[in-house]
Amino acid sequence: MDCVNREKNLKRCNCSYPGCPRKGICCECLAYHRSHGELPACYFPSEAERTWDRSIENFLRTRKG
């Protein structure tokens, strides 16, 4: 999918998953993670994001800290 904002989005994207085909294409990323009951990397602080645990439970744990 072509995204006119991809380059701009990449500057803010903190996803550390190598080879992610959705990196910088936020609408696809959101749809993908939502369909798996997850949240995308941008919802997590960098340390928590690097665990690749995108679960809602992990998100809530990072916010309690």
N, C-alpha and C positions, 0 to 999 in steps of 0.2 A: 504494500500500500504506500502510495506517495503521501507525504505529509509536508505541507508548506512550512510548518514550524519545527521540523525535526532538528535542524542544526541549533536553533534557539533552545529547544527542549533539552538537547544533549548537554548544554552548558550547566543545567540545573539537575540533571539526572544523577542520582547517587547509586544506581544499580551496579553492583559489582559482579553480577553473573556474566561470565565471559561468553560471548557469542549470542547473547539474547537478541532474537530477531525483532523484538518489540521496543528495544531501547530507543528512546527519543520519540516514540509514537505513542503518546500518552493514552489516547482513546483505546488503542489496542491493548496496551498494558493493563489499564483499568478493567477492561472487559475480560481479559484472560484471568487475572487474579480473582476478580469477583466470581467468575464461573467456578473457581476452585475453592471458594470460601476463604479467600485470602485478601490481603491488602498489598499494594505495590511498594517497592523499596522506598519511595519518597515519603511514606508515612513513618518511617523508622529513622532513629538516629543512626549515624554511620556505623557505630560499633555493633548495634543490634542487626543492622541490615546485612553485615558481613556474615552472619550466621545462616543466611538464606531461609530462615524460618519466617515466613510471611503470614503466619496464622494470626487470627484476631486475638487469640489468647496471648501470644507473644507481644503483640502491640499493646495490649492492656498491661502486661508486666512491665514494659518499658516506660509506661506513663505513671506507674505507681512509684517507681524508683526514687 
